[in-house]
Structure formats: structure tokens, C-alpha cells
Amino acid sequence: MGLVVTAVREGLGRVIVFVNYITRPAQVPRSAEAQREAEAAAAGLSLYQFYACPFCVRTRRAIHRLNIPIRVCDAQHDQTHRQTLLNDGGQIKVPCLRIDENGETRWMYESAAIIEYLDQRFDPSQQRAEES
């Protein structure tokens, strides 16, 4: 029975990944200078994830839409990333955004919180709204 559940879950995950691939959102347009600034600001970010997890797919869609290069760590199949997530983050729960800035490391769980954080930090339309 466990094998069947695993196969169904993995199959559904692959369908979600495929649908994500064919329906990817458009990327945020930026000037070359603004893109370099966004890339520099994203240098301290890492996403710990499972490839076919729907919440991870949702988070990766936001990252794609925001046009930011974030290091992606496979915590499902890579034991080093999995152990780092457990030891440093405190739990094996994905998605998890590791934020390294100002000499400190924060671990952010929950796709909605991660996407909100990324939108506030990297979405030009939200940044203009805050400046108004």
C-alpha cells in the first residue's frame, strides 16, 4: 500500500511540474543595471526544496516571475542539503528559504511567507508602491 501511495504522489508531483513548465509566468522586466542589483541582492538566498512538491513549485514560479537567481538545494535526494536543513534550519520542511545577510542566517518556511518576502524585496511594482 505504501508503494502505491508513493507512486501516486510522485506521479501527481510530476504532472504539477509539467503543468508549471508549460504555464510559466512572464518574468519581471528590468533594466540591465536593475537586474545586476537584483542578482547581487539575491546572492545570499538559497531555496531548500523537493522537486515535485506543489508548494515548492509555487515558490519556484514566484522566483522565475521575479527573474532572480536563487540557489536551489535538493533536500529530498541530496543528503548534504537535507542534513543542513535539519541541523541549521531545525526541521526537514520545504520549501525553506535560507537568507544569509549582514553576517546572520535566517530560515523562512511556508511558501506564502517566502513569496511575500521575495515580492516585497524584488518586485519592482511593489517597490514603487512603497516609495509613493
TORMAR-439405 format. One line per field, with one value per atom (N, C-alpha, C): residue in three letters; atom name; x, y, z. Coordinates in nm, 3 decimals. Layout:
<sites>
resn ALA, ...
name CA, ...
c1 X, ...
c2 Y, ...
c3 Z, ...
</sites>
This chain:
<sites>
resn MET, MET, MET, GLY, GLY, GLY, LEU, LEU, LEU, VAL, VAL, VAL, VAL, VAL, VAL, THR, THR, THR, ALA, ALA, ALA, VAL, VAL, VAL, ARG, ARG, ARG, GLU, GLU, GLU, GLY, GLY, GLY, LEU, LEU, LEU, GLY, GLY, GLY, ARG, ARG, ARG, VAL, VAL, VAL, ILE, ILE, ILE, VAL, VAL, VAL, PHE, PHE, PHE, VAL, VAL, VAL, ASN, ASN, ASN, TYR, TYR, TYR, ILE, ILE, ILE, THR, THR, THR, ARG, ARG, ARG, PRO, PRO, PRO, ALA, ALA, ALA, GLN, GLN, GLN, VAL, VAL, VAL, PRO, PRO, PRO, ARG, ARG, ARG, SER, SER, SER, ALA, ALA, ALA, GLU, GLU, GLU, ALA, ALA, ALA, GLN, GLN, GLN, ARG, ARG, ARG, GLU, GLU, GLU, ALA, ALA, ALA, GLU, GLU, GLU, ALA, ALA, ALA, ALA, ALA, ALA, ALA, ALA, ALA, ALA, ALA, ALA, GLY, GLY, GLY, LEU, LEU, LEU, SER, SER, SER, LEU, LEU, LEU, TYR, TYR, TYR, GLN, GLN, GLN, PHE, PHE, PHE, TYR, TYR, TYR, ALA, ALA, ALA, CYS, CYS, CYS, PRO, PRO, PRO, PHE, PHE, PHE, CYS, CYS, CYS, VAL, VAL, VAL, ARG, ARG, ARG, THR, THR, THR, ARG, ARG, ARG, ARG, ARG, ARG, ALA, ALA, ALA, ILE, ILE, ILE, HIS, HIS, HIS, ARG, ARG, ARG, LEU, LEU, LEU, ASN, ASN, ASN, ILE, ILE, ILE, PRO, PRO, PRO, ILE, ILE, ILE, ARG, ARG, ARG, VAL, VAL, VAL, CYS, CYS, CYS, ASP, ASP, ASP, ALA, ALA, ALA, GLN, GLN, GLN, HIS, HIS, HIS, ASP, ASP, ASP, GLN, GLN, GLN, THR, THR, THR, HIS, HIS, HIS, ARG, ARG, ARG, GLN, GLN, GLN, THR, THR, THR, LEU, LEU, LEU, LEU, LEU, LEU, ASN, ASN, ASN, ASP, ASP, ASP, GLY, GLY, GLY, GLY, GLY, GLY, GLN, GLN, GLN, ILE, ILE, ILE, LYS, LYS, LYS, VAL, VAL, VAL, PRO, PRO, PRO, CYS, CYS, CYS, LEU, LEU, LEU, ARG, ARG, ARG, ILE, ILE, ILE, ASP, ASP, ASP, GLU, GLU, GLU, ASN, ASN, ASN, GLY, GLY, GLY, GLU, GLU, GLU, THR, THR, THR, ARG, ARG, ARG, TRP, TRP, TRP, MET, MET, MET, TYR, TYR, TYR, GLU, GLU, GLU, SER, SER, SER, ALA, ALA, ALA, ALA, ALA, ALA, ILE, ILE, ILE, ILE, ILE, ILE, GLU, GLU, GLU, TYR, TYR, TYR, LEU, LEU, LEU, ASP, ASP, ASP, GLN, GLN, GLN, ARG, ARG, ARG, PHE, PHE, PHE, ASP, ASP, ASP, PRO, PRO, PRO, SER, SER, SER, GLN, GLN, GLN, GLN, GLN, GLN, ARG, ARG, ARG, ALA, ALA, ALA, GLU, GLU, GLU, GLU, GLU, GLU, SER, SER, SER
name N, CA, C, N, CA, C, N, CA, C, N, CA, C, N, CA, C, N, CA, C, N, CA, C, N, CA, C, N, CA, C, N, CA, C, N, CA, C, N, CA, C, N, CA, C, N, CA, C, N, CA, C, N, CA, C, N, CA, C, N, CA, C, N, CA, C, N, CA, C, N, CA, C, N, CA, C, N, CA, C, N, CA, C, N, CA, C, N, CA, C, N, CA, C, N, CA, C, N, CA, C, N, CA, C, N, CA, C, N, CA, C, N, CA, C, N, CA, C, N, CA, C, N, CA, C, N, CA, C, N, CA, C, N, CA, C, N, CA, C, N, CA, C, N, CA, C, N, CA, C, N, CA, C, N, CA, C, N, CA, C, N, CA, C, N, CA, C, N, CA, C, N, CA, C, N, CA, C, N, CA, C, N, CA, C, N, CA, C, N, CA, C, N, CA, C, N, CA, C, N, CA, C, N, CA, C, N, CA, C, N, CA, C, N, CA, C, N, CA, C, N, CA, C, N, CA, C, N, CA, C, N, CA, C, N, CA, C, N, CA, C, N, CA, C, N, CA, C, N, CA, C, N, CA, C, N, CA, C, N, CA, C, N, CA, C, N, CA, C, N, CA, C, N, CA, C, N, CA, C, N, CA, C, N, CA, C, N, CA, C, N, CA, C, N, CA, C, N, CA, C, N, CA, C, N, CA, C, N, CA, C, N, CA, C, N, CA, C, N, CA, C, N, CA, C, N, CA, C, N, CA, C, N, CA, C, N, CA, C, N, CA, C, N, CA, C, N, CA, C, N, CA, C, N, CA, C, N, CA, C, N, CA, C, N, CA, C, N, CA, C, N, CA, C, N, CA, C, N, CA, C, N, CA, C, N, CA, C, N, CA, C, N, CA, C, N, CA, C, N, CA, C, N, CA, C, N, CA, C, N, CA, C, N, CA, C, N, CA, C, N, CA, C, N, CA, C, N, CA, C, N, CA, C, N, CA, C, N, CA, C, N, CA, C, N, CA, C, N, CA, C, N, CA, C, N, CA, C, N, CA, C
c1 0.082, 0.000, 0.087, 0.193, 0.283, 0.348, 0.380, 0.442, 0.346, 0.218, 0.117, 0.099, 0.091, 0.076, 0.196, 0.315, 0.436, 0.434, 0.394, 0.389, 0.286, 0.169, 0.065, 0.114, 0.171, 0.220, 0.330, 0.422, 0.530, 0.473, 0.377, 0.315, 0.243, 0.166, 0.097, 0.196, 0.304, 0.408, 0.467, 0.490, 0.546, 0.447, 0.318, 0.215, 0.217, 0.227, 0.233, 0.355, 0.469, 0.591, 0.573, 0.512, 0.490, 0.396, 0.286, 0.191, 0.260, 0.342, 0.418, 0.506, 0.572, 0.664, 0.592, 0.475, 0.405, 0.324, 0.311, 0.233, 0.316, 0.447, 0.533, 0.491, 0.496, 0.460, 0.570, 0.531, 0.629, 0.720, 0.844, 0.940, 0.928, 0.958, 0.958, 1.067, 1.030, 1.132, 1.211, 1.341, 1.427, 1.532, 1.585, 1.699, 1.819, 1.924, 2.043, 2.101, 2.103, 2.156, 2.068, 1.938, 1.846, 1.855, 1.877, 1.890, 2.017, 2.127, 2.251, 2.231, 2.158, 2.131, 2.046, 1.946, 1.862, 1.943, 2.031, 2.116, 2.210, 2.266, 2.354, 2.276, 2.154, 2.071, 2.029, 2.018, 1.975, 2.091, 2.212, 2.330, 2.329, 2.268, 2.265, 2.142, 2.068, 1.944, 1.962, 1.906, 1.905, 1.768, 1.712, 1.583, 1.607, 1.569, 1.573, 1.437, 1.435, 1.309, 1.312, 1.192, 1.173, 1.120, 1.172, 1.141, 0.991, 0.919, 0.778, 0.679, 0.726, 0.636, 0.558, 0.425, 0.345, 0.378, 0.409, 0.442, 0.578, 0.669, 0.799, 0.785, 0.698, 0.672, 0.617, 0.525, 0.464, 0.573, 0.664, 0.772, 0.868, 0.901, 0.989, 0.924, 0.791, 0.720, 0.740, 0.730, 0.750, 0.893, 0.989, 1.130, 1.150, 1.091, 1.100, 1.036, 0.916, 0.843, 0.925, 0.990, 1.069, 1.205, 1.240, 1.362, 1.486, 1.494, 1.608, 1.675, 1.806, 1.879, 1.897, 1.824, 1.837, 1.888, 1.989, 2.045, 1.936, 1.918, 1.818, 1.890, 1.850, 1.913, 1.811, 1.843, 1.755, 1.768, 1.674, 1.676, 1.611, 1.560, 1.496, 1.599, 1.686, 1.781, 1.926, 1.960, 2.097, 2.107, 2.175, 2.183, 2.255, 2.349, 2.418, 2.320, 2.240, 2.140, 2.034, 1.993, 1.893, 1.943, 2.069, 2.127, 2.145, 2.185, 2.198, 2.063, 1.959, 1.825, 1.782, 1.811, 1.775, 1.859, 1.991, 2.081, 2.073, 2.072, 2.076, 1.937, 1.847, 1.711, 1.621, 1.651, 1.575, 1.474, 1.441, 1.344, 1.356, 1.315, 1.311, 1.169, 1.152, 1.024, 1.054, 0.987, 1.010, 0.881, 0.889, 1.008, 1.062, 1.191, 1.256, 1.357, 1.345, 1.437, 1.542, 1.667, 1.780, 1.823, 1.825, 1.859, 1.987, 2.095, 2.224, 2.250, 2.243, 2.271, 2.318, 2.403, 2.459, 2.521, 2.585, 2.652, 2.559, 2.432, 2.334, 2.262, 2.211, 2.135, 1.996, 1.895, 1.755, 1.700, 1.609, 1.542, 1.394, 1.339, 1.198, 1.125, 1.025, 0.941, 0.808, 0.730, 0.598, 0.607, 0.552, 0.560, 0.499, 0.388, 0.323, 0.414, 0.477, 0.568, 0.691, 0.743, 0.861, 0.826, 0.713, 0.673, 0.647, 0.583, 0.559, 0.692, 0.786, 0.919, 0.987, 0.986, 1.051, 0.982, 0.849, 0.776, 0.812, 0.815, 0.847, 0.990, 1.077, 1.218, 1.254, 1.187, 1.230, 1.127, 1.001, 0.900, 0.901, 0.943, 0.951, 0.817, 0.705, 0.575, 0.546, 0.587, 0.566, 0.663, 0.783, 0.881, 0.837, 0.777, 0.727, 0.611, 0.525, 0.411, 0.457, 0.563, 0.615, 0.679, 0.738, 0.802, 0.700, 0.578, 0.474, 0.420
c2 -0.120, 0.000, 0.126, 0.125, 0.240, 0.271, 0.165, 0.182, 0.248, 0.212, 0.270, 0.419, 0.452, 0.593, 0.674, 0.620, 0.688, 0.709, 0.607, 0.617, 0.721, 0.723, 0.820, 0.962, 0.980, 1.112, 1.160, 1.072, 1.108, 1.139, 1.061, 1.086, 1.219, 1.249, 1.378, 1.493, 1.473, 1.576, 1.605, 1.501, 1.519, 1.591, 1.562, 1.633, 1.782, 1.812, 1.952, 2.022, 1.955, 2.013, 2.039, 1.945, 1.962, 2.080, 2.087, 2.198, 2.330, 2.332, 2.452, 2.492, 2.395, 2.424, 2.487, 2.437, 2.488, 2.614, 2.652, 2.772, 2.872, 2.875, 2.964, 3.109, 3.185, 3.327, 3.407, 3.522, 3.611, 3.666, 3.692, 3.746, 3.898, 3.949, 4.092, 4.156, 4.257, 4.323, 4.423, 4.425, 4.520, 4.571, 4.688, 4.737, 4.649, 4.654, 4.572, 4.605, 4.733, 4.775, 4.723, 4.737, 4.689, 4.538, 4.466, 4.320, 4.283, 4.355, 4.328, 4.352, 4.456, 4.485, 4.375, 4.327, 4.218, 4.091, 4.062, 3.943, 3.953, 4.071, 4.090, 4.074, 4.127, 4.117, 3.973, 3.892, 3.752, 3.658, 3.709, 3.623, 3.546, 3.600, 3.533, 3.448, 3.416, 3.339, 3.198, 3.100, 2.961, 2.902, 2.830, 2.764, 2.615, 2.563, 2.419, 2.366, 2.262, 2.218, 2.072, 2.020, 1.890, 1.923, 1.859, 1.894, 1.892, 1.790, 1.775, 1.822, 1.884, 1.935, 2.054, 2.052, 2.161, 2.298, 2.303, 2.430, 2.480, 2.388, 2.425, 2.474, 2.409, 2.453, 2.595, 2.620, 2.753, 2.857, 2.823, 2.914, 2.935, 2.828, 2.842, 2.926, 2.919, 3.003, 3.151, 3.183, 3.322, 3.367, 3.280, 3.311, 3.336, 3.252, 3.271, 3.404, 3.429, 3.553, 3.676, 3.670, 3.784, 3.795, 3.694, 3.698, 3.716, 3.632, 3.639, 3.502, 3.501, 3.374, 3.335, 3.236, 3.186, 3.044, 3.016, 2.881, 2.785, 2.674, 2.575, 2.451, 2.408, 2.294, 2.180, 2.065, 1.949, 1.877, 1.904, 1.843, 1.706, 1.663, 1.531, 1.424, 1.451, 1.349, 1.375, 1.498, 1.532, 1.532, 1.433, 1.418, 1.534, 1.597, 1.712, 1.827, 1.858, 1.965, 1.927, 1.803, 1.757, 1.773, 1.736, 1.746, 1.892, 1.978, 2.120, 2.178, 2.141, 2.188, 2.146, 2.024, 1.975, 2.039, 2.039, 2.089, 2.240, 2.313, 2.459, 2.523, 2.465, 2.519, 2.469, 2.351, 2.298, 2.191, 2.178, 2.076, 2.049, 1.930, 1.897, 1.927, 2.052, 2.100, 2.193, 2.170, 2.251, 2.311, 2.420, 2.495, 2.571, 2.597, 2.675, 2.767, 2.896, 2.994, 3.028, 3.003, 3.041, 3.180, 3.272, 3.410, 3.443, 3.460, 3.497, 3.643, 3.729, 3.871, 3.934, 4.030, 4.103, 4.011, 3.904, 3.811, 3.721, 3.721, 3.637, 3.547, 3.435, 3.342, 3.327, 3.343, 3.319, 3.209, 3.131, 3.024, 3.057, 3.068, 3.104, 2.986, 2.936, 2.827, 2.885, 2.803, 2.837, 2.913, 2.855, 2.914, 3.054, 3.076, 3.208, 3.315, 3.283, 3.379, 3.405, 3.301, 3.316, 3.404, 3.378, 3.455, 3.600, 3.623, 3.761, 3.834, 3.767, 3.824, 3.859, 3.766, 3.788, 3.900, 3.903, 4.010, 4.147, 4.157, 4.285, 4.329, 4.233, 4.265, 4.282, 4.210, 4.208, 4.249, 4.267, 4.304, 4.456, 4.504, 4.649, 4.720, 4.656, 4.723, 4.742, 4.651, 4.668, 4.771, 4.775, 4.873, 5.015, 5.034, 5.167, 5.207, 5.111, 5.141, 5.185, 5.124, 5.161, 5.299, 5.339, 5.469, 5.581, 5.551, 5.655, 5.702
c3 0.000, 0.000, 0.000, 0.079, 0.086, -0.046, -0.121, -0.252, -0.351, -0.342, -0.430, -0.399, -0.271, -0.231, -0.279, -0.261, -0.306, -0.457, -0.532, -0.678, -0.722, -0.659, -0.694, -0.662, -0.544, -0.504, -0.600, -0.634, -0.726, -0.865, -0.910, -1.040, -1.045, -0.941, -0.935, -0.931, -0.856, -0.849, -0.985, -1.063, -1.198, -1.290, -1.272, -1.351, -1.315, -1.188, -1.143, -1.201, -1.200, -1.256, -1.406, -1.478, -1.622, -1.649, -1.575, -1.594, -1.562, -1.459, -1.427, -1.545, -1.603, -1.714, -1.833, -1.866, -1.984, -1.956, -1.828, -1.794, -1.713, -1.735, -1.657, -1.673, -1.564, -1.573, -1.643, -1.696, -1.758, -1.649, -1.688, -1.592, -1.583, -1.464, -1.440, -1.527, -1.606, -1.687, -1.602, -1.622, -1.553, -1.650, -1.620, -1.696, -1.660, -1.739, -1.712, -1.576, -1.542, -1.411, -1.297, -1.312, -1.208, -1.194, -1.304, -1.298, -1.223, -1.249, -1.175, -1.026, -0.990, -0.849, -0.787, -0.860, -0.809, -0.790, -0.886, -0.876, -0.756, -0.733, -0.617, -0.487, -0.482, -0.362, -0.335, -0.441, -0.426, -0.395, -0.395, -0.378, -0.246, -0.143, -0.013, 0.011, -0.095, -0.080, -0.136, -0.065, -0.112, -0.081, -0.177, -0.157, -0.138, -0.023, 0.003, -0.036, -0.120, -0.179, -0.218, -0.247, -0.310, -0.450, -0.551, -0.690, -0.720, -0.680, -0.719, -0.612, -0.506, -0.402, -0.458, -0.449, -0.505, -0.445, -0.317, -0.253, -0.299, -0.328, -0.383, -0.526, -0.603, -0.741, -0.737, -0.648, -0.633, -0.602, -0.514, -0.477, -0.594, -0.664, -0.780, -0.891, -0.905, -1.002, -0.968, -0.841, -0.797, -0.825, -0.800, -0.826, -0.975, -1.058, -1.203, -1.244, -1.192, -1.226, -1.187, -1.072, -1.023, -1.092, -1.171, -1.251, -1.162, -1.057, -0.966, -0.957, -0.960, -0.950, -0.803, -0.761, -0.625, -0.632, -0.554, -0.547, -0.498, -0.568, -0.531, -0.479, -0.359, -0.292, -0.281, -0.336, -0.335, -0.201, -0.111, 0.022, 0.023, -0.090, -0.099, -0.132, -0.228, -0.275, -0.235, -0.201, -0.162, -0.010, 0.044, 0.191, 0.258, 0.189, 0.247, 0.269, 0.168, 0.181, 0.285, 0.285, 0.380, 0.524, 0.546, 0.679, 0.721, 0.628, 0.656, 0.695, 0.621, 0.651, 0.791, 0.827, 0.960, 1.070, 1.051, 1.156, 1.175, 1.065, 1.075, 1.072, 0.994, 0.985, 1.096, 1.149, 1.261, 1.226, 1.099, 1.059, 0.909, 0.871, 0.729, 0.681, 0.638, 0.590, 0.473, 0.363, 0.244, 0.194, 0.122, 0.088, 0.209, 0.204, 0.308, 0.241, 0.269, 0.213, 0.318, 0.282, 0.369, 0.326, 0.422, 0.396, 0.472, 0.398, 0.456, 0.425, 0.527, 0.506, 0.636, 0.621, 0.735, 0.839, 0.793, 0.883, 0.962, 0.931, 1.000, 0.901, 0.952, 0.870, 0.931, 0.845, 0.886, 0.797, 0.852, 0.778, 0.774, 0.654, 0.638, 0.575, 0.647, 0.597, 0.550, 0.482, 0.430, 0.299, 0.195, 0.062, 0.057, 0.123, 0.119, 0.180, 0.292, 0.358, 0.271, 0.208, 0.122, 0.002, -0.061, -0.178, -0.140, -0.027, 0.018, 0.042, 0.106, 0.130, -0.003, -0.097, -0.226, -0.305, -0.302, -0.371, -0.313, -0.182, -0.119, -0.151, -0.164, -0.186, -0.334, -0.424, -0.564, -0.667, -0.631, -0.730, -0.749, -0.866, -0.888, -0.865, -0.898, -0.880, -0.732, -0.646, -0.502, -0.446, -0.500, -0.453, -0.488, -0.606, -0.644, -0.555, -0.519, -0.434, -0.296, -0.246, -0.114, -0.116, -0.230, -0.241, -0.249, -0.292, -0.308, -0.176
</sites>
